[in-house]
Amino acid sequence: MEVLELKPVKNKTVRAYIFKKGRYEFPGDIKKLSKFLNEKNIKFITFDFDFDMKEFSKTDFARLLHDMDISYHQVDIPEYAMGYLYEEILEKEKLFKELVEEYQNLDDKESYKGLSLKNWIDMLRDEIQEKEINLSLKLRPQWIAKKMLDLARRYNSSEITFMHFVQEDICEDICSELAGILRNLNVRVVQYTKKHNIKHIVF
């Protein structure tokens, strides 16, 4: 079982190009992408996309990567880590629903019991939201960064450059956090995810 341990890659310069793409516009212009991969000497590609990797392996893009000897990987928080945290959230949500039902059935919601239940419900709602944010916007990008750096460590080169594709509808939540984590781990990050530089995307 993996442990979430974030450490810089020793004795290597690591560069990351982060792109956001709509699910149905991915990957874009294959010829321009191929040129970019070659010019930047991309070693591997990571995906934060909701798609089936077996189906992806049959695509022209996957064949291009195979021909260029570029490996590709879907990165995410491990199921066992996600499952443990999600189970905790589900238990609290169950309790939340039970308390809401009990509160709604009260005849006097302004009674001591009613006010106490209301406070408990509000506290539980905030706690659930906090745990969901921690899971999706803190722990998940940390695990993704760990997997990226683990991949970079496999290569003997002193300079490692990789690309990361993020599904557009989740990029707003995760891209800045992920880029910050990588930079703190001495990765040189170039983001093509912001409105001011989206026009510079080459494919």
N, C-alpha and C positions, 0 to 999 in steps of 0.2 A: 504493500500500500504506500503510495507516494505521500510525502510530507510537503506542505507548502513552505518552501524555503527559498527566499529570493536573494540571490547573490550575483554580482556582476560576473561576466565571462572573463576569466583571467587571460592576460597576454594576447588579447584579440581586440581588433576594432570591429564593432558590430554596428551596422546601419540598417535601418528599417524604413521602408516606404509604405505608408498606410493610405489605402484608398477606400472610399465608400462607393458602392455600386447598388443600383436597384436590382432586385431579384431577377427581373425579366430583361434587364439590359446587360447583365453579366455574361461574358467578360468584356465585351466591347469589340473594337477593331483588332482582330487577331494579328494582322500584319504589323500594325503599329505597336501592339503589345509585345510581339516577338522581338522587334527592334529594341524596345525599352529593356526587356529582359537581358538581351545580349549586351547592350551598351553599359548597363549597370552591373553586369556580372552577377546576376541574381543566383543564389545557391539553392534557395528553397522558397516555397510559398505557403502561407497559412491562410485558412479561411475561417471567418466567423459568420457562416452562412447556414441557413436551415435547408440543407439539401442532402440527398442520399449520395454518399461517396461512391457507391458501386455504380450508380447511374452516371455520376460525374465522370468516372473513369472511361466511359464510352464516348465522351464528347471530343470535338476537335481540339479544344483547349487542352484537355488531358493528354491527348496524343502529341500535341506540340511540346508540352512539358516533358513527356517521356523522351521524345526525340532530342531535346536540348539537355537531357540528363538533369532536370530540375525536379526535385521531389516536392510533393504537395501534401498538406496535412490539415485536417479539420481540428481546430483547437477549442477547448471548452473546459469548464470545471468538471472534474471526474464525477461520475454518477454517485459514488459512495459519499462524497463530500456534499454534493447537491441533495442527495436523498436524506441524509441526516438533518441538514438544516431545514429542508422543505417539510420534513415530518414534524419538526418543532413548530413551524409556522401553521401547519394544518391543525395541530392540536390546539393552538391558541385560537384559530379561526372557529373551531368547533365550540370552544368555550364561549367565544364572543357571540355566536349565534344563539346559544342557549341563554345567555344573559339578556340579550336583546329581546328574545321571546318572553322571558320572565318579566322584563320591564314593561313590555307592551301589554301584558295581561293584568298589570296592576291597576286597581281602581283609583288609588290615590298616588299619582306619580310625584307629588310634592311631599309625601311622607318621608320620614327618615330613611326607611328602606328604599323608597323610590330614588331619593337623591344619592344614596350610597351606591345603588346599582348603576345609576347614570354616571357617576364618577368612575366606577370600576370599568364600565363599558368604554368610556373615553380613554382611560389609561391603556386598556387592552388594545384599542384601535391604534393608538400611537405606537405601542410596542410592536404590533404586527407590521405596521408600515416601516418602522425603523429596521426590523429584521429583513424585510423584503428589499429595502434599499441597500442594506449591508451585503446581502447575498448577490444581488444583480449588479450593483455599481461599485462595490469594493472588492469582495472576495472573488467574484468571477473574473474581472480583469487581472487580478493578481495571479490567478491560476493560468490565464492565457499567456501572460508575460513569462511565467515560469516555463511553460511548455515551449515558447519561442526560444528562450535562452538555452534550454536543454537541447533543442535541435541545433542551435549554433555551436554548442560544445562538441558535436559529433564531427565537425570539420577540422582538418589540420591546418587550414589556411590561417594566416595572421589577420586577414580581413574577410569578414563575412557580411554579405548584403542579402537581405530577404525582403519579400513583399508580403503585406497583410491586406486581405480584402475583407471588408466589413459590410454586412447587409445594411442598406441605407436606413431602414426603419428603426434600427437599434443604435446606429452610429452616434446620434445626438446624445444618447445616454452614456455610451461607453468609450468613445474614441478619445476624448480629452483625458479621461482618467487613465486609460491604457498608455497613452503617449507620455503622461507624467511619470507613471511607474517605470517605463522603459528608460526615460531620460535619467531618472534617479539611479538607474542601474548601469549608467554610462553608455547607453545605446544612443547613437545619433539618429534622431527621428525626423523624417520629412513627412508631413501630413498633407494629403490632398483631400481634405474632408470639410474644409471651411468655405463659406460663401465667397470670401475674398480671394481664395486661390483655386477654387474649383475650375475656373476657366483655364487653368494651366494644365489640366489633366490631358495627357497625350494620347489617350485611346478611349 
